[in-house]
Amino acid sequence: MHVYDAVVIGAGQAGLSASYHLKRLGIDHVVLDAAERPGGAWQHRWDSLTMADVHGVADLPDAAAPGGSGDRANVVVPAWFGDYETTHALPVERPARVDRVTSQGELLVVHAGSRSWRGRTIVNATGTWDRPFVPYYPGADTFRGEQLHTVDYPGPEHFRGKRVLVVGGGASAVQFLGELAPITDTLWVTRRVPVWNEGGFDGRAAIGRVLDRVREGRPPASVVSVTGLALRPQERLAESLGAYRRRPMFTRIEPDGVRWSEASTGSDAALEAVDVILWATGFRPAVEHLAPLHLRTRYGGIALQSGGSDVQTAVTAAADPRVQLVGYGPSASTIGATRAGRAAALAVRRYLAETVGMAADTVGMAAETATA
Ligand SMILES: Cc1cc2nc3c(=O)[nH]c(=O)nc-3n(C[C@H](O)[C@H](O)[C@H](O)COP(=O)(O)OP(=O)(O)OC[C@H]3O[C@@H](n4cnc5c(N)ncnc54)[C@H](O)[C@@H]3O)c2cc1C
């Protein structure tokens, strides 16, 4: 069986950036993507999310991102990714959902059902969309209404006339409330008091906090969760309707709604009847297929080696230098994904030079100066 120098898993922003740089460095690789079509997680975003709504999609190497517009993000970004794959002739194979990566001596074997690929290294770029997270609350299975997660959001019209409880303190919850409050009755609960960032935030410091967690091998917090929240012009109407008056988490779920205990309200136990619970409670890294490599620390996360001066270049698994993780932890944003892709390609080249004796200058040293 052919042995690739690198097997990239996932063809979202992080995987495409990695593949671009691997190609420039002359490193023999393949990109395996579970999806039927190009677009990474963007192809699954809800229809009402336009390019003007997104927080900003960063450029890919050598390709400016499509700007803000009223066009649907789930059409524009996938088309841009598709063009990118074609223009740069990136070696993407799909659909190929990797279910397991095992170690065989010096090599890594990447399995997707009955198919497998062998590589000296892997670049894992599987994002988070495939692992939606819903916290456990007692009584959830007794609820007679509808429960949806961000991944299921069907657009605001679906909720007209229904009382909707939005759970979660992230950007998606803020966006959903902005769309729903003008057309229906909403309630908002979050675990922590939301941090509003009217005056901007220090992105580098925020990402640095996520990096500190992954250096220690703790499960990464999302970058968005540490940057704070901001209301955009399209959310001002919802704000004036009181949609962003947040309540603490309820204690349990009942057939017709949710209940706060006496301890949490400071007075009587309170029940709010709701028709829908919309869990905007985020995602976890989609890395279960890496379990056979035993990369997790006792804290449950995958520790990354420190990556020099740029906080988004920490990509190499501390437990196994053959494994790079991009779009994970501090690089889980589009700009982070683009930068980490380059860092991963350089780390792969370093590993190959050290272990296989591949001379660094035979694999496109010039690309080292390429802009990320
Ligand atoms: C609702 C939402 C809105 C966001 N908006 C913004 C924004 O405006 N700006 C911003 O910078 N960031 C935003 N983010 C974060 C941003 O989307 C991500 O950090 C970035 O796009 C992720 O890119 P990625 O390549 O890491 O992952 P993805 O885009 O998720 O790509 C991962 C790819 O890997 C594939 N894959 C997954 N598992 C496997 C497997 N086992 N085998 C093979 N392939 C697999 C998937 O099919 C997918 O194609 C948002 C996130 C969410 C959830």
The ligand as a Gaussian input file, in Angstrom:
#p B3LYP/6-31G(d) Opt

LIG

0 1
 C      -22.473000      28.469000      13.987000
 C      -21.031000      28.818000      13.851000
 C      -20.654000      30.018000      13.258000
 C      -19.296000      30.363000      13.150000
 N      -18.982000      31.551000      12.574000
 C      -17.661000      31.882000      12.469000
 C      -17.277000      33.114000      11.861000
 O      -18.110000      33.896000      11.433000
 N      -15.939000      33.398000      11.767000
 C      -14.990000      32.550000      12.243000
 O      -13.792000      32.832000      12.138000
 N      -15.323000      31.373000      12.798000
 C      -16.635000      31.029000      12.925000
 N      -16.982000      29.843000      13.511000
 C      -15.926000      28.918000      13.871000
 C      -15.420000      28.395000      12.512000
 O      -16.495000      27.941000      11.726000
 C      -14.505000      27.277000      12.631000
 O      -13.503000      27.506000      13.580000
 C      -13.810000      26.980000      11.296000
 O      -14.594000      27.269000      10.164000
 C      -13.644000      25.521000      11.347000
 O      -12.915000      25.094000      10.257000
 P      -12.359000      23.631000      10.312000
 O      -11.683000      23.387000       9.028000
 O      -11.596000      23.445000      11.559000
 O      -13.652000      22.707000      10.480000
 P      -14.934000      22.409000       9.579000
 O      -15.326000      23.542000       8.716000
 O      -15.940000      21.859000      10.510000
 O      -14.431000      21.252000       8.604000
 C      -14.197000      19.973000       9.095000
 C      -14.312000      19.008000       7.943000
 O      -13.916000      17.744000       8.416000
 C      -14.847000      16.765000       8.013000
 N      -14.822000      15.696000       9.008000
 C      -15.291000      15.701000      10.274000
 N      -15.083000      14.501000      10.861000
 C      -14.464000      13.738000       9.929000
 C      -13.982000      12.403000       9.920000
 N      -14.071000      11.617000      10.993000
 N      -13.403000      11.932000       8.778000
 C      -13.287000      12.710000       7.684000
 N      -13.738000      13.989000       7.646000
 C      -14.304000      14.489000       8.748000
 C      -16.175000      17.499000       7.958000
 O      -17.065000      16.820000       7.087000
 C      -15.737000      18.865000       7.428000
 O      -15.753000      18.888000       6.018000
 C      -18.318000      29.482000      13.631000
 C      -18.693000      28.259000      14.194000
 C      -20.044000      27.933000      14.324000
 C      -20.429000      26.640000      14.964000

